[in-house]
Amino acid sequence: MFAEFFHVNDADANMARIPDGVADEVAVYCADMLSTGFMGAEHGDIPIGGTVAVLAQGPVGLMCTAGARLRGAGLIIGIESVPSRQKLARVYGADEIVDFTKEDVVERVLELTGGQGVDTAIEALGSDGTFQTAVKITKPGGTVSNTGYFGEGEFVRIPRVEWGVGMADKTIATGLCPGGRLRMERLLQILAAKRLDPTLMTSHTFAFDEMERAFEVSDQKLDDVVKVLITF
């Protein structure tokens, strides 16, 4: 909430106490990035030792990568072109980085997986083309987990042949950022146990009265921004 005060309905179900030792600038990530990113990994039905590709390594994608590692993935492939985000992806668990500006994503992922494709592809951008790539690199019987927001266009297309003409048993899972007290308490426990440091994504910090500039930097992807923190 971008306000000094706000009312929370059904507070007992929707608010969680921040544990001692977890700073506010750490806990704030639970409200969206951690919950959405981890949802991507959870909905991806990742088997222990399984192969995972995370398409786009923005803040949500980075937390999808971290979630895949926590879920026990054996090989995590991060797909990203921005060097600073590639570096963070490796920190959060990516074993391999595929730069879509330099190589064919489908060919490279198939090469890394012995021609099989991944068990789980997580779409973290919200692009029709990226979604199609996710379907193409997922093995038969695998899962495409979508966290991206598709805000433009009339349709999101599924490539027919790579979908096994409808017979490849590829599951497409979608969801919205899970909330609620129990969910937040679990995420906060992960932070309290030091299993993850989301503040590595904080590339810019602004005061509350610099809100407009913060939104400008974030919206226009200025200054190699990853994630903006606004302090009160």
N, C-alpha and C positions, 0 to 999 in steps of 0.2 A: 504493500500500500504506500503510495507516494503522498503521505499526509502526516501531520504531526500527531493527530489522534484519529482513531476510527473505531467503529463498533463491530464486534464479532458476534454473529448469531450462533447460538448453541456452542458456547465457548468450551464447555467440557469435552465436546466431541471434536472440536476444531483447533484447539490451542494446546501446545505441548511446552512443558517447562524445559528451558535450556539447561543442561547439566553444568555443574561447576567445572571449570577447566576448559569449556568450549566457548571461545570468544564469539561475540556477536557477528563479526565479519566472516567467521567460519560458518556459524549456524545459519546465516541468511541463505546459503546455497541450498539448504534442504527444501526451501519453499518452491523451487522450480527445477534447477539444473540437476540436482541429485535425484529427485523423485522421478522426473521425466526420463533422464538417462538410464537410471536403474530399471525403470519400467521397460525400456527398450530391450535390455538384457533379459529381464524376467519373461517378457512376452515372447522372446526369441527361443525359449525352450532349449537352452544351450546344454548339451550333454557334457559331463566331466571329460576333459581332454578333447572337446570338440573344436571345430574350426569356425571362426567368426570373422566377418568383414563388417566394418563400420564405415559407412559412406558419409563423409564430411566430418571434420573434427573441429566444429565450433564448440561452444560450451556444452550443449546437450550431447553432441557426438563424443566429446571427450569423456563425459560421464557414462555414456554407453560403453566406451572402451574400458573405463575403470570397473563398471558393473560386470562386463564380460570376464574380466580377470578375477573378480571376486566370486563369480559363478563357476570358476574352474576351467575356463577355456584353455585348450592346449596350444592353439595358434590364433593370434589376433592380428588381423590385417587392417591397418588404418588407411583410408583413402582420402588424401588431402594434398593440396598444392602449395599452401602457404607455409614457408619454412618454420616460423615460430610455432604454428599449430602442429606441424609435423613433430617438432621437438617435444611439445607437451604430450602428444599422443604416445610417444615412446615412454615418457615418464609415467603415464597412466596405464601402460600395459601393452601397447602395440608392439608386436614382434617384427612386423614388416610394414613398410610404408609404400603405398603405390600413389604416384603423382600422375593424375589424369591428364596433365598438360604435357607430359613427357612420354607416356606409354599408354597402350590400350588396357583399360582396367580389366575387362573380361579375360583377355588373353593372359595377363599377368596373374590374376587370381587363380585361373585354372592351372597355370604353371605351378604356382605355390601349393596347390592342393592335389597335385598329381592327376590333373584332368577331371577331378570329381566335382569341384565346386565346394562351397562352404556349407556347413550344417545350418548356419544362421547368418543372414545378411540383415543389418540394421540400417534403415534409411533415416538419416538425421539431417536432411536438408529441406525436403519439401519440393522436389523438382521432378517433373514427369520423366525426364531423361534419367535421373538418378534412380528413380523407382524402377524403371525398366532394367537398368543395369543390375539392381539388386535381385530382380527375378532371374536374370540371366546367369548370375554367378552362384545361385543357390542350387544345391544338388537335389535330385528327386527325393521327396520325403522330408526336405528341409523346411525352414521357416523364414519368411520375410517379415521382419518386425519393423513397423513404421512408427517413427516419432515425429517425422517432418510435418509441417503445416502447409497444405496445398491451397494457397490463397488466390491463385489465378487459374484461369482455364476452365473449360466445361467438363473435361474428362481427364482421368489418369489412366494411361494405357498399359496393358499387360502384353508383352511380346508373346505371340501365339506359339511359335515353335519351341522356344526356351521354356515355355509353360507346359511343355509336353502335350500341346493341343488340348489342354484341360485335363490331362491324365497323369501328370507327374506328381500328384499328391503334395504339392507345395502349399503350405499354409501361409496365409497373409493375416497378420495380427496387427491391430491398431489400438490406440488408447489415448487418453488425455491424462495429463499430469495427476497422479494420485495424491490425494490430500488426506487430512484428518489426523487426529491426535496419535492414534496408534502407529500410523505410517511415519509421522514425524519423529516419534519416540525411537523407532527402530533406526531411522537415518541418523539421528543425533547420537545413538549408541555407537554407530560405526565411527563417527567423528571423535567421540570421547575415547574410543579404543585406539585412536590414531591409525586406523587402517587406511585413511585417505586424507589428503590435504587439498581441498578445493580452492584454497586461496592462491594456488599457483596460477589460476586462470584470471585473477584480478590484475588486469593490465593498467587500469586507470582508476583514480579515486577523485570524486568531486564532492563538494559540500552541497547541502540541501538547496542553497540559493543559486547553485550552478546547474540546476536541473535541466534547463534547456540545452546547455552546452553538452551535458552528459548524453542526452538523447540524440543530439546531432552526431556526436562522435560514434555512438553505438549504431545508429541507423545508417550512417554513410560509411561505416567501417574505416574511420580515419585513424591515422597514427598507429597502424598495426594493432588495433584494439582486439582483445579477446572478450573480456567482460569488464563492465563498469561497476564500481561500488560507490554508492551515494551515502554519505554520512550525515547524521543529524547533529 
